[in-house]
Amino acid sequence: MVSFKINIIKMKQLILDIQDLLKKNWKVILALAIVFYLLYSYADIKNGILDGWIGR
């Protein structure tokens, strides 16, 4: 019974820590997500720009 209460307290603290992290650093997390998306989609973005500009 005691260990179950300890686990519940640890989970609540974990959730509070994650919420605090997101509140304080949401701009950095969003910037990283955008950078990763742009790096991952570079070939598609490049092809789209070239198709629109050159008209291939």
Protein Blocks (a to p, Z undefined) as FASTA:
>chain_A
ZZmmmmmmmmmmmmmmmmmmmmmmmmmmmmmmmmmmmmmmmmmmmmmmmmmmnoZZ
